[in-house]
Amino acid sequence: MRPSPWGLPTLAPEALLFYKGISWVAHRGGWLRERDAADLEDLVPHLADNEGAWLREVLSVLRPNHPWLLAEATGSDPSPST
């Protein structure tokens, strides 16, 4: 949690993406909601280096085949296919 510019407690963007990211489960066929991919696209450019590194590290431990990690490694689009 961190204070917002308005003084309200706010979930850190990397923590928000973490919770959205761990909902992806490969053994269930894998799925990502379009809004989660959109949040990733919108928030990642605003993450500090250490915040992005933390997100990559925890996802790689908990979901090593996560599409967000694979997209980053290959430069492909992490959005779900429709």
KOLGUKE-368292 format. One line per 8 residues: their letters; for each residue z, y, x of N, C-alpha, C. Coordinates in steps of 0.001 Angstrom, whole numbers, plus 500000, padded with zeros to 6 digits. Each point is the difference from the previous one (the first is absolute). Layout:
a) Z,Y,X,Z,Y,X,Z,Y,X ~ ...
//
This chain:
mrpspwgl) 500000,498837,500844,500000,501163,499156,500000,501240,500900 ~ 499322,501007,499523,499989,501274,500707,499891,501097,498953 ~ 500471,501170,500322,499904,501085,499013,498560,500494,499862 ~ 499632,500310,498793,498688,500600,499758,500090,501489,500280 ~ 498878,500702,500006,500056,501451,500183,500827,500691,498914 ~ 500214,499307,498888,500773,500560,498890,501451,499564,500048 ~ 500378,499249,501052,501378,499584,500175,500366,498720,499258 ~ 499029,499334,499408,500265,498755,499278,499830,498807,500936
ptlapeal) 500832,498974,499847,499810,498813,500842,498669,499329,499663 ~ 499259,499638,501028,498662,499438,499836,499851,498803,500927 ~ 499344,498955,499517,499735,498841,500840,498981,500395,501070 ~ 500278,499614,501228,499080,500299,501103,498654,499345,499729 ~ 498881,500662,500329,498679,499444,499703,499770,498613,500611 ~ 500486,499776,501217,499804,498685,500611,500781,498917,499260 ~ 501165,500356,499449,500773,499040,499209,499305,499704,498674 ~ 499423,501018,499387,499237,499806,498761,498831,499048,500248
lfykgisw) 499255,500229,501086,498873,499124,500326,500479,498590,500350 ~ 501166,499892,500621,500571,498690,500299,500232,499213,498716 ~ 500653,500603,499033,500273,499301,498743,498707,499635,499270 ~ 499034,500877,500035,498710,499697,499379,499292,498888,500779 ~ 500092,500042,501308,499316,499028,500843,500572,498600,499927 ~ 501316,499862,499894,500569,498655,499975,499778,499308,498662 ~ 499519,500731,498993,499709,499347,498724,498763,499115,500105 ~ 499183,500197,501050,498815,499161,500224,500451,498657,500541
vahrggwl) 499546,498918,499372,500387,498657,500421,498728,499173,500189 ~ 499737,499579,501219,498754,499297,500317,499893,498666,499275 ~ 501092,499260,499885,499895,498666,499414,499764,500036,498494 ~ 500079,501150,499389,499688,500129,498576,498592,500546,499795 ~ 499187,499882,500999,498638,500501,499901,499871,501428,500467 ~ 501117,500633,500265,499994,501370,500485,499475,500986,498985 ~ 500719,501039,499775,499552,501069,499106,500664,501283,500429 ~ 499301,501064,499841,500526,501341,500226,499550,500859,498840
rerdaadl) 500905,500812,499524,499620,500921,498936,499210,501149,500615 ~ 499011,500467,499253,499174,501107,500500,500847,501215,500323 ~ 501023,500266,499193,500837,501180,500256,500787,499866,501301 ~ 500338,498753,500395,500702,499812,501268,499075,500277,501178 ~ 498755,499552,499901,499020,500297,501052,499740,501502,500075 ~ 499970,500666,498842,499801,501452,499979,501191,500706,500641 ~ 501217,499522,499724,501186,500592,500621,499956,499829,501511 ~ 499569,498820,500462,499882,499768,501439,499030,501008,500604
edlvphla) 498838,500135,499386,498982,500919,500506,500502,501440,500027 ~ 500766,500386,498983,500502,501372,499921,501163,500269,500955 ~ 500877,499012,500187,501232,500243,500750,499887,499748,501500 ~ 499210,499026,500413,499946,499641,501428,499662,501193,500902 ~ 499060,500859,499622,499709,501127,500899,501184,500953,500205 ~ 500987,499933,499126,501152,500896,500096,501203,499359,500682 ~ 499888,498710,500357,501117,499326,500665,500053,500393,501468 ~ 501209,500207,500483,500197,500211,501439,499701,498676,500707
dnegawlr) 499716,500057,501287,499666,498789,500751,501064,498918,499844 ~ 501283,500378,500103,501069,499002,499899,500101,499423,498588 ~ 499670,500779,498981,500042,499503,498617,498878,498989,499765 ~ 498800,500313,500478,498882,499073,499882,500241,498726,500794 ~ 500585,500136,501182,500300,498837,500834,501026,499101,499312 ~ 501008,500605,499378,501003,499222,499273,499352,499231,498858 ~ 499145,500658,499231,499333,499341,498877,499142,498825,500488 ~ 499227,500219,501061,499181,498912,500555,500869,498836,500466
evlsvlrp) 501112,500321,500662,500871,498953,500532,500613,499155,498890 ~ 500565,500634,498977,500650,499213,498952,498990,499217,499178 ~ 498834,500578,499738,498979,499240,499266,499494,498826,500833 ~ 499856,500198,501313,499489,498915,500841,501005,498851,500082 ~ 501283,500296,499858,501015,498946,500012,500043,499285,498644 ~ 500013,500783,498925,500161,499409,498673,498702,499521,499365 ~ 498902,500678,500277,498693,499655,499418,498928,500116,501085 ~ 499990,499062,500982,499107,500141,501152,498510,500036,499657
nhpwllae) 499609,499482,498857,498590,500019,499601,499725,501059,498948 ~ 500842,500985,499928,499861,501038,498977,498686,500759,500195 ~ 499276,500265,498901,498720,500721,500117,500127,501374,500648 ~ 501121,500668,499842,500163,501311,500630,499988,499871,501515 ~ 500622,498951,500521,499999,499789,501451,498615,499603,500480 ~ 499349,499132,499252,498659,499569,500375,499015,501160,499927 ~ 500159,500863,498985,499113,501158,499860,500168,500942,501183 ~ 501239,500185,500423,500244,500882,501138,499373,499419,501269
atgsdpsp) 500125,498691,500169,499465,499359,501201,498477,500008,500046 ~ 499379,499898,498829,498539,499904,499950,499313,501299,499585 ~ 500793,500965,499498,499413,501239,499519,499361,499864,498633 ~ 500345,498928,499274,499412,499791,498674,500830,500679,498924 ~ 499478,500001,498787,500639,500634,498849,501105,499099,499465 ~ 501262,500476,499897,501088,499166,499502,500046,499913,498482 ~ 499100,500663,499299,500030,500009,498542,499677,498610,499462 ~ 500616,499659,498858,499670,498710,499402,498572,499986,499504
st) 499353,498860,500119,498637,499900,499504,500038,499829,498490 ~ 499054,500631,499320,499967,499925,498540,498746,499307,499544
//
